[in-house]
Amino acid sequence: MALIPNISGFPLTDLIVGSQIYFPPLFKAVMLGFPLWLVIHRQLRDWMYAGDVWHPLLMDLSFFALSVCLSLVLLIALS
């Protein structure tokens, strides 16, 4: 039994478990993008908070948005 059916013609398929839990494609992109953001954040944290970046929290949020966008592109490309 496949949890994510491969339906041709649709770029993203939604995952419905039972009749109560619904995982839209954006939720799956956030769940895939979060570990990617954790890796990027861990690698660049010392540089961002050392004073070289004017607003480190805004840059951190930008990296999170970029990682979610990248994971959404990967979801579309792989489905």
PDB file of N, CA, C and O in Angstrom:
ATOM      1  N   MET A   1       0.845  -1.180   0.000  1.00  0.00           N
ATOM      2  CA  MET A   1       0.000   0.000   0.000  1.00  0.00           C
ATOM      3  C   MET A   1       0.884   1.234   0.000  1.00  0.00           C
ATOM      4  O   MET A   1       1.646   1.445   0.943  1.00  0.00           O
ATOM      5  N   ALA A   2       0.798   2.030  -1.012  1.00  0.00           N
ATOM      6  CA  ALA A   2       1.615   3.239  -1.119  1.00  0.00           C
ATOM      7  C   ALA A   2       0.906   4.399  -0.439  1.00  0.00           C
ATOM      8  O   ALA A   2      -0.280   4.632  -0.669  1.00  0.00           O
ATOM      9  N   LEU A   3       1.637   5.124   0.396  1.00  0.00           N
ATOM     10  CA  LEU A   3       1.052   6.275   1.072  1.00  0.00           C
ATOM     11  C   LEU A   3       0.961   7.480   0.153  1.00  0.00           C
ATOM     12  O   LEU A   3       0.039   8.286   0.279  1.00  0.00           O
ATOM     13  N   ILE A   4       1.908   7.614  -0.772  1.00  0.00           N
ATOM     14  CA  ILE A   4       1.898   8.729  -1.710  1.00  0.00           C
ATOM     15  C   ILE A   4       1.692   8.149  -3.108  1.00  0.00           C
ATOM     16  O   ILE A   4       2.645   7.673  -3.724  1.00  0.00           O
ATOM     17  N   PRO A   5       0.466   8.184  -3.611  1.00  0.00           N
ATOM     18  CA  PRO A   5       0.237   7.620  -4.943  1.00  0.00           C
ATOM     19  C   PRO A   5       0.840   8.509  -6.021  1.00  0.00           C
ATOM     20  O   PRO A   5       0.872   9.732  -5.884  1.00  0.00           O
ATOM     21  N   ASN A   6       1.313   7.893  -7.083  1.00  0.00           N
ATOM     22  CA  ASN A   6       1.893   8.631  -8.200  1.00  0.00           C
ATOM     23  C   ASN A   6       0.827   8.763  -9.285  1.00  0.00           C
ATOM     24  O   ASN A   6       0.612   7.840 -10.071  1.00  0.00           O
ATOM     25  N   ILE A   7       0.169   9.910  -9.321  1.00  0.00           N
ATOM     26  CA  ILE A   7      -0.875  10.169 -10.305  1.00  0.00           C
ATOM     27  C   ILE A   7      -0.281  11.071 -11.365  1.00  0.00           C
ATOM     28  O   ILE A   7       0.128  12.194 -11.071  1.00  0.00           O
ATOM     29  N   SER A   8      -0.232  10.593 -12.589  1.00  0.00           N
ATOM     30  CA  SER A   8       0.362  11.398 -13.653  1.00  0.00           C
ATOM     31  C   SER A   8      -0.556  12.567 -13.986  1.00  0.00           C
ATOM     32  O   SER A   8      -1.780  12.445 -13.949  1.00  0.00           O
ATOM     33  N   GLY A   9       0.051  13.690 -14.309  1.00  0.00           N
ATOM     34  CA  GLY A   9      -0.706  14.880 -14.638  1.00  0.00           C
ATOM     35  C   GLY A   9      -0.795  15.869 -13.500  1.00  0.00           C
ATOM     36  O   GLY A   9      -1.068  17.046 -13.733  1.00  0.00           O
ATOM     37  N   PHE A  10      -0.575  15.430 -12.282  1.00  0.00           N
ATOM     38  CA  PHE A  10      -0.611  16.314 -11.127  1.00  0.00           C
ATOM     39  C   PHE A  10       0.804  16.511 -10.611  1.00  0.00           C
ATOM     40  O   PHE A  10       1.493  15.525 -10.347  1.00  0.00           O
ATOM     41  N   PRO A  11       1.270  17.767 -10.456  1.00  0.00           N
ATOM     42  CA  PRO A  11       2.642  17.979 -10.005  1.00  0.00           C
ATOM     43  C   PRO A  11       2.866  17.565  -8.553  1.00  0.00           C
ATOM     44  O   PRO A  11       3.933  17.049  -8.219  1.00  0.00           O
ATOM     45  N   LEU A  12       1.889  17.780  -7.694  1.00  0.00           N
ATOM     46  CA  LEU A  12       2.015  17.393  -6.292  1.00  0.00           C
ATOM     47  C   LEU A  12       0.776  16.609  -5.881  1.00  0.00           C
ATOM     48  O   LEU A  12      -0.353  17.037  -6.125  1.00  0.00           O
ATOM     49  N   THR A  13       0.993  15.478  -5.267  1.00  0.00           N
ATOM     50  CA  THR A  13      -0.134  14.714  -4.757  1.00  0.00           C
ATOM     51  C   THR A  13      -0.241  14.958  -3.267  1.00  0.00           C
ATOM     52  O   THR A  13       0.768  15.093  -2.576  1.00  0.00           O
ATOM     53  N   ASP A  14      -1.454  15.012  -2.778  1.00  0.00           N
ATOM     54  CA  ASP A  14      -1.681  15.244  -1.357  1.00  0.00           C
ATOM     55  C   ASP A  14      -1.699  13.913  -0.631  1.00  0.00           C
ATOM     56  O   ASP A  14      -2.105  12.892  -1.187  1.00  0.00           O
ATOM     57  N   LEU A  15      -1.258  13.935   0.608  1.00  0.00           N
ATOM     58  CA  LEU A  15      -1.223  12.731   1.419  1.00  0.00           C
ATOM     59  C   LEU A  15      -2.372  12.796   2.415  1.00  0.00           C
ATOM     60  O   LEU A  15      -2.419  13.686   3.264  1.00  0.00           O
ATOM     61  N   ILE A  16      -3.288  11.857   2.306  1.00  0.00           N
ATOM     62  CA  ILE A  16      -4.408  11.800   3.231  1.00  0.00           C
ATOM     63  C   ILE A  16      -4.310  10.474   3.965  1.00  0.00           C
ATOM     64  O   ILE A  16      -4.331   9.411   3.344  1.00  0.00           O
ATOM     65  N   VAL A  17      -4.203  10.535   5.290  1.00  0.00           N
ATOM     66  CA  VAL A  17      -4.107   9.341   6.120  1.00  0.00           C
ATOM     67  C   VAL A  17      -5.459   9.156   6.794  1.00  0.00           C
ATOM     68  O   VAL A  17      -5.899  10.015   7.559  1.00  0.00           O
ATOM     69  N   GLY A  18      -6.106   8.058   6.516  1.00  0.00           N
ATOM     70  CA  GLY A  18      -7.440   7.846   7.060  1.00  0.00           C
ATOM     71  C   GLY A  18      -8.396   8.864   6.468  1.00  0.00           C
ATOM     72  O   GLY A  18      -8.348   9.141   5.269  1.00  0.00           O
ATOM     73  N   SER A  19      -9.252   9.415   7.288  1.00  0.00           N
ATOM     74  CA  SER A  19     -10.145  10.466   6.805  1.00  0.00           C
ATOM     75  C   SER A  19     -10.001  11.730   7.642  1.00  0.00           C
ATOM     76  O   SER A  19     -10.789  12.662   7.487  1.00  0.00           O
ATOM     77  N   GLN A  20      -9.013  11.776   8.522  1.00  0.00           N
ATOM     78  CA  GLN A  20      -8.896  12.896   9.446  1.00  0.00           C
ATOM     79  C   GLN A  20      -7.646  13.740   9.240  1.00  0.00           C
ATOM     80  O   GLN A  20      -7.701  14.958   9.409  1.00  0.00           O
ATOM     81  N   ILE A  21      -6.526  13.131   8.882  1.00  0.00           N
ATOM     82  CA  ILE A  21      -5.257  13.853   8.810  1.00  0.00           C
ATOM     83  C   ILE A  21      -4.946  14.159   7.354  1.00  0.00           C
ATOM     84  O   ILE A  21      -4.914  13.262   6.512  1.00  0.00           O
ATOM     85  N   TYR A  22      -4.717  15.432   7.067  1.00  0.00           N
ATOM     86  CA  TYR A  22      -4.444  15.884   5.699  1.00  0.00           C
ATOM     87  C   TYR A  22      -3.110  16.619   5.691  1.00  0.00           C
ATOM     88  O   TYR A  22      -2.916  17.564   6.455  1.00  0.00           O
ATOM     89  N   PHE A  23      -2.194  16.190   4.834  1.00  0.00           N
ATOM     90  CA  PHE A  23      -0.894  16.840   4.708  1.00  0.00           C
ATOM     91  C   PHE A  23      -0.803  17.503   3.339  1.00  0.00           C
ATOM     92  O   PHE A  23      -0.554  16.821   2.345  1.00  0.00           O
ATOM     93  N   PRO A  24      -0.999  18.823   3.266  1.00  0.00           N
ATOM     94  CA  PRO A  24      -0.883  19.491   1.966  1.00  0.00           C
ATOM     95  C   PRO A  24       0.570  19.557   1.514  1.00  0.00           C
ATOM     96  O   PRO A  24       1.475  19.349   2.323  1.00  0.00           O
ATOM     97  N   PRO A  25       0.808  19.840   0.243  1.00  0.00           N
ATOM     98  CA  PRO A  25       2.180  19.881  -0.275  1.00  0.00           C
ATOM     99  C   PRO A  25       3.064  20.907   0.427  1.00  0.00           C
ATOM    100  O   PRO A  25       4.262  20.675   0.588  1.00  0.00           O
ATOM    101  N   LEU A  26       2.491  22.042   0.850  1.00  0.00           N
ATOM    102  CA  LEU A  26       3.308  23.043   1.527  1.00  0.00           C
ATOM    103  C   LEU A  26       3.803  22.525   2.874  1.00  0.00           C
ATOM    104  O   LEU A  26       4.927  22.826   3.276  1.00  0.00           O
ATOM    105  N   PHE A  27       2.974  21.749   3.574  1.00  0.00           N
ATOM    106  CA  PHE A  27       3.395  21.157   4.839  1.00  0.00           C
ATOM    107  C   PHE A  27       4.553  20.190   4.620  1.00  0.00           C
ATOM    108  O   PHE A  27       5.503  20.156   5.402  1.00  0.00           O
ATOM    109  N   LYS A  28       4.466  19.402   3.543  1.00  0.00           N
ATOM    110  CA  LYS A  28       5.559  18.475   3.237  1.00  0.00           C
ATOM    111  C   LYS A  28       6.827  19.240   2.877  1.00  0.00           C
ATOM    112  O   LYS A  28       7.928  18.803   3.210  1.00  0.00           O
ATOM    113  N   ALA A  29       6.684  20.376   2.201  1.00  0.00           N
ATOM    114  CA  ALA A  29       7.853  21.188   1.853  1.00  0.00           C
ATOM    115  C   ALA A  29       8.493  21.780   3.098  1.00  0.00           C
ATOM    116  O   ALA A  29       9.719  21.853   3.181  1.00  0.00           O
ATOM    117  N   VAL A  30       7.692  22.203   4.062  1.00  0.00           N
ATOM    118  CA  VAL A  30       8.245  22.742   5.310  1.00  0.00           C
ATOM    119  C   VAL A  30       8.962  21.641   6.082  1.00  0.00           C
ATOM    120  O   VAL A  30      10.032  21.873   6.644  1.00  0.00           O
ATOM    121  N   MET A  31       8.379  20.444   6.112  1.00  0.00           N
ATOM    122  CA  MET A  31       9.014  19.337   6.830  1.00  0.00           C
ATOM    123  C   MET A  31      10.312  18.898   6.157  1.00  0.00           C
ATOM    124  O   MET A  31      11.227  18.442   6.844  1.00  0.00           O
ATOM    125  N   LEU A  32      10.418  19.019   4.850  1.00  0.00           N
ATOM    126  CA  LEU A  32      11.673  18.702   4.167  1.00  0.00           C
ATOM    127  C   LEU A  32      12.670  19.854   4.250  1.00  0.00           C
ATOM    128  O   LEU A  32      13.879  19.627   4.296  1.00  0.00           O
ATOM    129  N   GLY A  33      12.174  21.076   4.269  1.00  0.00           N
ATOM    130  CA  GLY A  33      13.054  22.239   4.298  1.00  0.00           C
ATOM    131  C   GLY A  33      13.644  22.512   5.664  1.00  0.00           C
ATOM    132  O   GLY A  33      14.717  23.107   5.765  1.00  0.00           O
ATOM    133  N   PHE A  34      12.960  22.087   6.723  1.00  0.00           N
ATOM    134  CA  PHE A  34      13.452  22.361   8.071  1.00  0.00           C
ATOM    135  C   PHE A  34      14.809  21.707   8.356  1.00  0.00           C
ATOM    136  O   PHE A  34      15.692  22.391   8.874  1.00  0.00           O
ATOM    137  N   PRO A  35      15.026  20.414   8.046  1.00  0.00           N
ATOM    138  CA  PRO A  35      16.369  19.851   8.264  1.00  0.00           C
ATOM    139  C   PRO A  35      17.442  20.518   7.406  1.00  0.00           C
ATOM    140  O   PRO A  35      18.585  20.666   7.836  1.00  0.00           O
ATOM    141  N   LEU A  36      17.068  20.917   6.197  1.00  0.00           N
ATOM    142  CA  LEU A  36      18.017  21.643   5.349  1.00  0.00           C
ATOM    143  C   LEU A  36      18.391  22.976   5.987  1.00  0.00           C
ATOM    144  O   LEU A  36      19.558  23.367   5.984  1.00  0.00           O
ATOM    145  N   TRP A  37      17.400  23.669   6.532  1.00  0.00           N
ATOM    146  CA  TRP A  37      17.664  24.930   7.222  1.00  0.00           C
ATOM    147  C   TRP A  37      18.534  24.710   8.462  1.00  0.00           C
ATOM    148  O   TRP A  37      19.401  25.529   8.766  1.00  0.00           O
ATOM    149  N   LEU A  38      18.305  23.611   9.173  1.00  0.00           N
ATOM    150  CA  LEU A  38      19.121  23.325  10.355  1.00  0.00           C
ATOM    151  C   LEU A  38      20.591  23.173   9.989  1.00  0.00           C
ATOM    152  O   LEU A  38      21.464  23.643  10.719  1.00  0.00           O
ATOM    153  N   VAL A  39      20.870  22.523   8.872  1.00  0.00           N
ATOM    154  CA  VAL A  39      22.256  22.352   8.424  1.00  0.00           C
ATOM    155  C   VAL A  39      22.859  23.701   8.042  1.00  0.00           C
ATOM    156  O   VAL A  39      23.980  24.018   8.437  1.00  0.00           O
ATOM    157  N   ILE A  40      22.109  24.497   7.270  1.00  0.00           N
ATOM    158  CA  ILE A  40      22.607  25.814   6.857  1.00  0.00           C
ATOM    159  C   ILE A  40      22.815  26.710   8.069  1.00  0.00           C
ATOM    160  O   ILE A  40      23.827  27.404   8.167  1.00  0.00           O
ATOM    161  N   HIS A  41      21.860  26.697   8.988  1.00  0.00           N
ATOM    162  CA  HIS A  41      21.956  27.535  10.189  1.00  0.00           C
ATOM    163  C   HIS A  41      23.162  27.150  11.039  1.00  0.00           C
ATOM    164  O   HIS A  41      23.867  28.015  11.560  1.00  0.00           O
ATOM    165  N   ARG A  42      23.389  25.868  11.172  1.00  0.00           N
ATOM    166  CA  ARG A  42      24.518  25.385  11.981  1.00  0.00           C
ATOM    167  C   ARG A  42      25.859  25.805  11.367  1.00  0.00           C
ATOM    168  O   ARG A  42      26.790  26.162  12.089  1.00  0.00           O
ATOM    169  N   GLN A  43      25.954  25.761  10.042  1.00  0.00           N
ATOM    170  CA  GLN A  43      27.207  26.099   9.370  1.00  0.00           C
ATOM    171  C   GLN A  43      27.495  27.597   9.399  1.00  0.00           C
ATOM    172  O   GLN A  43      28.655  27.996   9.506  1.00  0.00           O
ATOM    173  N   LEU A  44      26.468  28.426   9.306  1.00  0.00           N
ATOM    174  CA  LEU A  44      26.669  29.871   9.178  1.00  0.00           C
ATOM    175  C   LEU A  44      26.352  30.657  10.447  1.00  0.00           C
ATOM    176  O   LEU A  44      26.423  31.886  10.430  1.00  0.00           O
ATOM    177  N   ARG A  45      26.007  29.995  11.538  1.00  0.00           N
ATOM    178  CA  ARG A  45      25.582  30.683  12.758  1.00  0.00           C
ATOM    179  C   ARG A  45      26.667  31.572  13.338  1.00  0.00           C
ATOM    180  O   ARG A  45      26.392  32.718  13.694  1.00  0.00           O
ATOM    181  N   ASP A  46      27.878  31.081  13.442  1.00  0.00           N
ATOM    182  CA  ASP A  46      28.958  31.883  14.027  1.00  0.00           C
ATOM    183  C   ASP A  46      29.257  33.116  13.190  1.00  0.00           C
ATOM    184  O   ASP A  46      29.507  34.192  13.733  1.00  0.00           O
ATOM    185  N   TRP A  47      29.233  32.967  11.876  1.00  0.00           N
ATOM    186  CA  TRP A  47      29.502  34.102  10.996  1.00  0.00           C
ATOM    187  C   TRP A  47      28.382  35.140  11.072  1.00  0.00           C
ATOM    188  O   TRP A  47      28.642  36.343  11.083  1.00  0.00           O
ATOM    189  N   MET A  48      27.124  34.662  11.124  1.00  0.00           N
ATOM    190  CA  MET A  48      25.996  35.596  11.132  1.00  0.00           C
ATOM    191  C   MET A  48      25.941  36.400  12.423  1.00  0.00           C
ATOM    192  O   MET A  48      25.673  37.601  12.390  1.00  0.00           O
ATOM    193  N   TYR A  49      26.188  35.761  13.552  1.00  0.00           N
ATOM    194  CA  TYR A  49      26.057  36.439  14.833  1.00  0.00           C
ATOM    195  C   TYR A  49      27.362  37.061  15.315  1.00  0.00           C
ATOM    196  O   TYR A  49      27.430  37.535  16.449  1.00  0.00           O
ATOM    197  N   ALA A  50      28.396  37.071  14.481  1.00  0.00           N
ATOM    198  CA  ALA A  50      29.671  37.690  14.858  1.00  0.00           C
ATOM    199  C   ALA A  50      29.675  39.193  14.604  1.00  0.00           C
ATOM    200  O   ALA A  50      30.616  39.876  15.009  1.00  0.00           O
ATOM    201  N   GLY A  51      28.665  39.716  13.957  1.00  0.00           N
ATOM    202  CA  GLY A  51      28.594  41.140  13.696  1.00  0.00           C
ATOM    203  C   GLY A  51      28.836  41.500  12.251  1.00  0.00           C
ATOM    204  O   GLY A  51      28.763  42.675  11.890  1.00  0.00           O
ATOM    205  N   ASP A  52      29.124  40.521  11.412  1.00  0.00           N
ATOM    206  CA  ASP A  52      29.352  40.801   9.992  1.00  0.00           C
ATOM    207  C   ASP A  52      28.047  41.063   9.247  1.00  0.00           C
ATOM    208  O   ASP A  52      28.041  41.743   8.220  1.00  0.00           O
ATOM    209  N   VAL A  53      26.954  40.531   9.756  1.00  0.00           N
ATOM    210  CA  VAL A  53      25.653  40.677   9.111  1.00  0.00           C
ATOM    211  C   VAL A  53      24.847  41.694   9.909  1.00  0.00           C
ATOM    212  O   VAL A  53      24.810  41.644  11.138  1.00  0.00           O
ATOM    213  N   TRP A  54      24.198  42.623   9.194  1.00  0.00           N
ATOM    214  CA  TRP A  54      23.483  43.703   9.868  1.00  0.00           C
ATOM    215  C   TRP A  54      22.314  43.181  10.689  1.00  0.00           C
ATOM    216  O   TRP A  54      22.123  43.614  11.826  1.00  0.00           O
ATOM    217  N   HIS A  55      21.528  42.261  10.139  1.00  0.00           N
ATOM    218  CA  HIS A  55      20.363  41.735  10.850  1.00  0.00           C
ATOM    219  C   HIS A  55      20.367  40.211  10.738  1.00  0.00           C
ATOM    220  O   HIS A  55      19.790  39.660   9.800  1.00  0.00           O
ATOM    221  N   PRO A  56      21.015  39.524  11.685  1.00  0.00           N
ATOM    222  CA  PRO A  56      21.168  38.063  11.564  1.00  0.00           C
ATOM    223  C   PRO A  56      19.846  37.296  11.611  1.00  0.00           C
ATOM    224  O   PRO A  56      19.713  36.264  10.954  1.00  0.00           O
ATOM    225  N   LEU A  57      18.874  37.782  12.375  1.00  0.00           N
ATOM    226  CA  LEU A  57      17.602  37.071  12.451  1.00  0.00           C
ATOM    227  C   LEU A  57      16.859  37.118  11.117  1.00  0.00           C
ATOM    228  O   LEU A  57      16.230  36.140  10.714  1.00  0.00           O
ATOM    229  N   LEU A  58      16.936  38.256  10.440  1.00  0.00           N
ATOM    230  CA  LEU A  58      16.306  38.374   9.129  1.00  0.00           C
ATOM    231  C   LEU A  58      17.002  37.475   8.107  1.00  0.00           C
ATOM    232  O   LEU A  58      16.346  36.888   7.247  1.00  0.00           O
ATOM    233  N   MET A  59      18.314  37.369   8.199  1.00  0.00           N
ATOM    234  CA  MET A  59      19.050  36.493   7.287  1.00  0.00           C
ATOM    235  C   MET A  59      18.721  35.028   7.579  1.00  0.00           C
ATOM    236  O   MET A  59      18.620  34.216   6.659  1.00  0.00           O
ATOM    237  N   ASP A  60      18.557  34.698   8.847  1.00  0.00           N
ATOM    238  CA  ASP A  60      18.185  33.342   9.232  1.00  0.00           C
ATOM    239  C   ASP A  60      16.800  32.987   8.689  1.00  0.00           C
ATOM    240  O   ASP A  60      16.582  31.876   8.206  1.00  0.00           O
ATOM    241  N   LEU A  61      15.879  33.924   8.770  1.00  0.00           N
ATOM    242  CA  LEU A  61      14.542  33.712   8.229  1.00  0.00           C
ATOM    243  C   LEU A  61      14.578  33.575   6.709  1.00  0.00           C
ATOM    244  O   LEU A  61      13.814  32.799   6.134  1.00  0.00           O
ATOM    245  N   SER A  62      15.456  34.322   6.068  1.00  0.00           N
ATOM    246  CA  SER A  62      15.605  34.217   4.612  1.00  0.00           C
ATOM    247  C   SER A  62      16.127  32.844   4.217  1.00  0.00           C
ATOM    248  O   SER A  62      15.666  32.261   3.235  1.00  0.00           O
ATOM    249  N   PHE A  63      17.085  32.325   4.974  1.00  0.00           N
ATOM    250  CA  PHE A  63      17.592  30.980   4.695  1.00  0.00           C
ATOM    251  C   PHE A  63      16.496  29.930   4.870  1.00  0.00           C
ATOM    252  O   PHE A  63      16.438  28.958   4.118  1.00  0.00           O
ATOM    253  N   PHE A  64      15.628  30.127   5.862  1.00  0.00           N
ATOM    254  CA  PHE A  64      14.531  29.185   6.058  1.00  0.00           C
ATOM    255  C   PHE A  64      13.568  29.228   4.877  1.00  0.00           C
ATOM    256  O   PHE A  64      13.136  28.183   4.390  1.00  0.00           O
ATOM    257  N   ALA A  65      13.229  30.431   4.413  1.00  0.00           N
ATOM    258  CA  ALA A  65      12.321  30.556   3.267  1.00  0.00           C
ATOM    259  C   ALA A  65      12.940  29.946   2.012  1.00  0.00           C
ATOM    260  O   ALA A  65      12.245  29.289   1.236  1.00  0.00           O
ATOM    261  N   LEU A  66      14.229  30.158   1.809  1.00  0.00           N
ATOM    262  CA  LEU A  66      14.901  29.574   0.644  1.00  0.00           C
ATOM    263  C   LEU A  66      14.953  28.053   0.721  1.00  0.00           C
ATOM    264  O   LEU A  66      14.809  27.376  -0.297  1.00  0.00           O
ATOM    265  N   SER A  67      15.158  27.513   1.914  1.00  0.00           N
ATOM    266  CA  SER A  67      15.208  26.057   2.043  1.00  0.00           C
ATOM    267  C   SER A  67      13.831  25.436   1.819  1.00  0.00           C
ATOM    268  O   SER A  67      13.735  24.346   1.255  1.00  0.00           O
ATOM    269  N   VAL A  68      12.765  26.111   2.251  1.00  0.00           N
ATOM    270  CA  VAL A  68      11.414  25.603   1.993  1.00  0.00           C
ATOM    271  C   VAL A  68      11.108  25.667   0.498  1.00  0.00           C
ATOM    272  O   VAL A  68      10.512  24.741  -0.052  1.00  0.00           O
ATOM    273  N   CYS A  69      11.508  26.750  -0.161  1.00  0.00           N
ATOM    274  CA  CYS A  69      11.295  26.862  -1.615  1.00  0.00           C
ATOM    275  C   CYS A  69      12.071  25.783  -2.366  1.00  0.00           C
ATOM    276  O   CYS A  69      11.555  25.192  -3.314  1.00  0.00           O
ATOM    277  N   LEU A  70      13.301  25.527  -1.947  1.00  0.00           N
ATOM    278  CA  LEU A  70      14.101  24.491  -2.592  1.00  0.00           C
ATOM    279  C   LEU A  70      13.478  23.113  -2.402  1.00  0.00           C
ATOM    280  O   LEU A  70      13.459  22.308  -3.334  1.00  0.00           O
ATOM    281  N   SER A  71      12.972  22.838  -1.213  1.00  0.00           N
ATOM    282  CA  SER A  71      12.356  21.531  -0.991  1.00  0.00           C
ATOM    283  C   SER A  71      11.051  21.393  -1.770  1.00  0.00           C
ATOM    284  O   SER A  71      10.712  20.291  -2.200  1.00  0.00           O
ATOM    285  N   LEU A  72      10.306  22.494  -1.963  1.00  0.00           N
ATOM    286  CA  LEU A  72       9.101  22.430  -2.786  1.00  0.00           C
ATOM    287  C   LEU A  72       9.452  22.150  -4.243  1.00  0.00           C
ATOM    288  O   LEU A  72       8.753  21.395  -4.919  1.00  0.00           O
ATOM    289  N   VAL A  73      10.529  22.755  -4.724  1.00  0.00           N
ATOM    290  CA  VAL A  73      10.992  22.479  -6.087  1.00  0.00           C
ATOM    291  C   VAL A  73      11.404  21.015  -6.213  1.00  0.00           C
ATOM    292  O   VAL A  73      11.110  20.373  -7.221  1.00  0.00           O
ATOM    293  N   LEU A  74      12.080  20.485  -5.198  1.00  0.00           N
ATOM    294  CA  LEU A  74      12.470  19.073  -5.226  1.00  0.00           C
ATOM    295  C   LEU A  74      11.251  18.155  -5.199  1.00  0.00           C
ATOM    296  O   LEU A  74      11.231  17.133  -5.884  1.00  0.00           O
ATOM    297  N   LEU A  75      10.239  18.509  -4.415  1.00  0.00           N
ATOM    298  CA  LEU A  75       9.022  17.701  -4.386  1.00  0.00           C
ATOM    299  C   LEU A  75       8.338  17.678  -5.748  1.00  0.00           C
ATOM    300  O   LEU A  75       7.854  16.635  -6.188  1.00  0.00           O
ATOM    301  N   ILE A  76       8.299  18.822  -6.409  1.00  0.00           N
ATOM    302  CA  ILE A  76       7.671  18.880  -7.729  1.00  0.00           C
ATOM    303  C   ILE A  76       8.497  18.104  -8.750  1.00  0.00           C
ATOM    304  O   ILE A  76       7.944  17.409  -9.603  1.00  0.00           O
ATOM    305  N   ALA A  77       9.821  18.222  -8.661  1.00  0.00           N
ATOM    306  CA  ALA A  77      10.683  17.546  -9.631  1.00  0.00           C
ATOM    307  C   ALA A  77      10.665  16.025  -9.456  1.00  0.00           C
ATOM    308  O   ALA A  77      10.791  15.290 -10.436  1.00  0.00           O
ATOM    309  N   LEU A  78      10.513  15.557  -8.239  1.00  0.00           N
ATOM    310  CA  LEU A  78      10.567  14.117  -7.988  1.00  0.00           C
ATOM    311  C   LEU A  78       9.211  13.427  -8.097  1.00  0.00           C
ATOM    312  O   LEU A  78       9.142  12.198  -8.085  1.00  0.00           O
ATOM    313  N   SER A  79       8.144  14.193  -8.203  1.00  0.00           N
ATOM    314  CA  SER A  79       6.832  13.533  -8.284  1.00  0.00           C
ATOM    315  C   SER A  79       6.341  13.420  -9.706  1.00  0.00           C
ATOM    316  O   SER A  79       5.255  12.890  -9.944  1.00  0.00           O
TER     317      SER A  79
END
